[in-house]
Amino acid sequence: MPRTDWPRTILHVDLDAFYTSVHQRDDTFLRNRPLAVAGRSKRAVVMGASYEARSHGVHSAQPLHEALERCPGLTVVPPDPARYKDASRRVHAIFRRLTTAELIEGVALDEAYLDVTVRSRHAGPEEIGRRIKFAIQEEVKLTASVGVATSKLLAKVAGASRKPDGLVIVQPGQEASFLGPLPVGVVPGLGPKTEERLRLMGVRTVGELADYDTQRLLQAFGSSGAMLQRLAQGRDRNPVRGAKPAQTISAERTFEDDITDREQLEVSLRELVQSVAERLRGDLLQARTVYIKLKLTGYGQLSRQVSQTSPTDDPESIFRAALSALRKSYFEDRPVRLLGVGVSGLKHPQPQLQLTLFE
């Protein structure tokens, strides 16, 4: 019989090596090879790395040239956003079918929290986790690691503790014994600098952080010290939040060689606007505000925005607004490293009423 004494039942689902796994799924040549997803520019960084590549020290957000130095046999493929979005959409369809749609919080294309408290009273937490993993494997041909616990924090740490293709259950009452021996770096939100400071204070495990003198943590880290200690003690009541409507839609391009030519910038601007407008229309949205972002070599970053009288999804209207913002940027002849375009003030268009002859 499934247990019914869980105060909350939270699942954390993380698709294993998502970006490279999609490519390996679709191309047998890429399977079992060190693989990275990255652009081709001189400034490209690794977007995702297969487990075969990770064993050579390749990881996400690493400069591509460094990844190639660490793994000379690395195969590099360009990003394919359409395929990633399709795989994520199919996985979320499984979530909605097997759980309660309103209690699914997508963190990224490859990661989500699910509150299955009500459903688990009938099927049991472990059974739900197994069903989700099986459905993802059968229908999307990808593997997922799943953590099940009474909180988001514990579920995330549990799922990450046995990758790839893992399923880890932390039963109610076992939170401290599960977290205690783990390295303190597993606590979400605890960065490398904080971890190093804690190490110098003699704190190396989550259990040691949980038991540490609270006043000394407050002196060292301020209010965030108390928050980190609460997380280390497994005290996390953050709810699973349903999907939030998009606040902005944007696209950007990093140039392989810095450019100063205004005409070239405007050509790139139009291409980025087209991408943004397609996403607006695909999501049945319109935008009121258009903004541009520029990264200038040696001069940091600047941005400008233009608000329109009424929301639109028309590429030409968005381009005119973006071009106006670009021309107001006053960057003279400074070399441009990156150009971005975005829209905000998003809303669904009001349906137009059509009058009949008799009306």
N, C-alpha and C positions, 0 to 999 in steps of 0.2 A: 504493500500500500504506500502511495506517495505521502511524504511528510506534509503536514498542514500547519506547522508551528513557525513558519518563516514570517517575520514581521513585514518584510518586503523581499521580493525576489527579482534581482536585477541581473540581466545578461549583458556582457560586453562581447561583441562579435567583431573580430578583426580578420580581414582577408589576408592570407599569408603572401608576403612579397607581391602585392597586388599587381603593380604595373608590369613587372617582368613576367608574372604568372599568366597574365592575359596573352602576352606575346608567345610564351612557351606553349600555352594551350592551343593556339591557332597555327603554330609553325613547329612541326616535329623536329626540324633541323636545330632549333634553339634549345631544345630540352636537354637537361643535364649539362649545360654549358654555363660558364661564367658570363652573365649577361647584365647589361646596364641599359637603362632608358635615359637618353640625354640628347640635347640638341647638338648641332655641329659647329657652333661658333667657338672662337678662341676662349670665350668666357663661359662656356657651357658648364653646368653643374649636373651631377647625377640626380635624376628624379626618382629612380628606384633601382635596386640591385637584387639579383637573384641570390638564393642561399649559397650557390656555388661561387658567386663573386664575393659574397660577404666573408667567406672563409679566407680570402686573400686580402681582407682589409678594406674592401670597397663598401661604401655606405652612402645613403641619401645625403644630399646637400654638399657632397664633396666635389671640389673642382675636377672636371673630367680628366684633365692632364695628370692630376695626382692619381686618380683611379687607374689610368693606363700604366703609370709607372709601377703601381703596386701589383697590377695584374696584366702583364703584357699580352696574354691570350684573351683579354676581355672582348666580347662581342658587344657592339653598341648599336642600338636601334633608336630611331627618332620617336618622340611621343606620338600617341594616337588617341587624342581626347575622346573622339566619338566612340571608340571601342570601350574605353574605360567607363564612360557614362552609361553605355548600354549594359555592361556587366553589372554596374552598381544598381541600375534601375531594376534589373531582373532579381538581384539579391533582395532589394527592398520589397519587391512584390512577394517574395517568400516570407519576409517578416510580417507583412500585412495579412497574409493568408494564415500564418501559424500563431500570430499573437494578436494584440489589440492595437489597431493602427494609430490610435491617438497617443500611445505611450511608446513611441519610437523616436529616438533622438539621433539623427545622423550627424556624426562628428566630421566625417570626410567621406569621400567616395568609397573608401574601403573599411570604414569603422562606424559602429553604431552602438548605442545603449538601448536596451529594451526592458521595460518594466512589465514582467509577466506574473505579477503577484496573484491576480485573480485566476489566470489560466493554470498556474502551477498547483492550485488546490485540487485540480482535476487530473492533470497529467503528471505532475511532479517536475521539479526544476531540472533534474538530470535528463529526463526523457525529452523535455522541450529542447534542451541544448543539443541532444543527439539528433532530434528530428530536423532542426535547423541545419546542422552540419551536413546531414545526409542529403537534404534537399539542395543545398548549395553545390555539393559534389555532383549530384545526379543531373541537376538542371542547368547549372552554369559551368560545370567542369572546373571548379576552383576549390581549394581547401580553405578552411577558416579555423582559427583558434578561438575558443569560447571560454570565458570565465563566468561563473555563476556565484553570486554572493548576496549579502543583504544590503550592499551599497555600491554605488558607481565606482568608488575608489578600489574597493576590494575586488570587484568583478574585473576591472581593468588589470590590476596587478596579477590576479589569478590567471587570466587568459594569457598574459605575456610570459608567465613563468614556465610554460610548456609549449613552445612553438617549434616547428609548425604543426598544424593539424591536431592541436591539443584540446582537451576538455577538462577543466579543473573546477571542482565544486568546493566552496568554503562554507561548511555548515554553520548555522547560527550557534554562537558560543565558542567557535574555534577561530575567531578573527585574530585575537592576540597571538595565539600559538602559530598561526600561519604567517603573520606579518613579522613577528619578532626576529627570526634568524636572517631575514632578507637584508641585503645591503641597503643602506639608507637612500641611495640614489634612485630606488624604485618608486619613491613617493612622488606622485605627479606634482609638477610645479617647482620641484627642487632642482635647480640648475647646478652645473659643474662647480661654479664659484662657491655657492652655498654648501655644496657637498664637501669641498675642500676645507672650508672654514669649520664645518662640523667635525671633520676628521681631525683637525688640529685641536679641537675641544675634546677629543677622545670618543666621539660618537661615530660609530661605523655601521651599526645595524639599526633597523627600524625599531627594534625593542629598546635599544639604548636611547634613541630619541624619545620614545614614548615615556621612558622613566626619568629623563633628564630634568634637572631643576628648572621649573618654568620661568622663574625670575631671571635666571642667567640667560635663558633663550630670549627673553624680552629685551634684556640689555644688549644682546648681540645682534638681534634681528628685528627688534621692534615688534609690532603686532603680528607680522608674518611668522615670527617664531612660535607664537601660541597656536596659530593656524596649522603650521607644519606638525606641531606636536599632536594636535587633535587628529589630524589625518593619520599620523603614525599609530595612534591609539585606536584607529578604525572608526572614529566618530565622524561619519560623513552622512549628512541627511539631504544632500543635494538631490532634488527630484529629477527624474527623467523628463525632459521637456520635449513636447511635440515639435514637429518641423516648423521652423520660423520662415516667414516669407523673406525673399531676398531683399536686401536693403540697397545693394548696388550691383551692377553688372559691369565688368571691365575687361579690357584686353590690352596687352602691352608687348613691345618688341625691344629686345636688346640687340643693338647693331654690332656686327662683327668688327667693323671699323668705325670709330667715332665719325660723325658727319656734321658738316656745317651748312650744307646746301639746303636752302629753304624749300626748293621744289621737291627734292628727294624726301624731305620731312613730310610735305603735304601729300605725296603719293602714299607713304606709309600710313599717314593719318587716315586717309580714305579707306585703306585696307582694314585698319583696326576698327573704324566706325562700322564697316560692313559686317564684321564679325559680331560686334556688340548688337547691331540692329537685328541680325539673324537670331541671336539668343533672346532678345526682347520678344520678337514675334513668336518664337518657339514656346516661350513661357506665357504668351498672351498678356504681355505687359506693355506699358508705355512709361516714358520717363519725362520729367520736367527739367531736371538739371543735368548739364553736360560738363565734364571736367577733363582736363588734360594734365599729365604728369611728365616732367622732364628730369632726367638725371644728367647733369652736366659734368664733364670730366674736370676734376679739380675744383668744382664750385658747388658741390652738393646737389640738392634737389629743389625744384620749384613746381608749383601747381597753380592753375587758374581754373575758374569755373564760370559758366554762363547759364542763367536760368531763363527758361522760355515761358511765354504767357500761358501755354497749354501743353499738357503732356503729349508725347508723340512716339511712334516707333518708325518714323520715316527716315531712311538713311540719309537723304539729302538734307533734311532739316537738322539732323544730328551733326552731320558733317559741317554745315555752315556754322553751327554753334561752336563746335570743336575748333574750327579754323579761326573763329573770332577769339577764342580763348588762347590759342597758340600765338596769334599776332599780338596779344596783350602781354605776352610773357617777358618781353624785353631781355632776351638772352643774347642779343647781338650776334657776334660771330663765335661764341663759345662752342666748343665741340659737344655734341649731344651723344650720350652713351645709350640712353633708353628713352623711348617714347611710349606713353600709355594714354588710353582714352577710357573714360568711364561715365556711367549715367547713374543718377540717384533720383529720389522722389518718385519711386516706382508705384504704379497703381494699375489695376485692371481697368480697361476702357469701359465706359458706360454703354450699354446696348442702345443702338439707335432705333427709335420707334418708327415703324413704317406705316403711314396712313393709307388706308384703302380709299377708293373713289367715294364710297358712301360716307366714310368718316370725314 
